[in-house]
Amino acid sequence: MRLRYFGSVDSSESTIPVEALKIVHPRTGMSQTDIKVPSNLKIQRIELKGLYGIGVSWSDGQVDIYPYDVLKGLAQDYKVVPK
């Protein structure tokens, strides 16, 4: 999954691995260490949820809504360094 943030001061690009997104609690952004992520887990669909965040439909049937602030916090760990 690739997230891009553009601001008036700078822009950054982050690529968040599926596994990292799945183990983060969608509302709090806290890591859930008790979750085992299957190796074949995939994102089926991503939907915008207004100005709030995005909805992610997973191949295991679960649907999570991630607020933008949670995604932005997670993206800080996966910034892409420009070449």
Buried (B, 14 or more C-beta within 10 A) or exposed (E): BEBEBEEEEEEBBBEBEBEBBBBBEBEEBEEEEEEEBEEEBEEEEEEEEEEEBBBBBBEEEEEBBBBBEBBBEBBEEBEEEEE
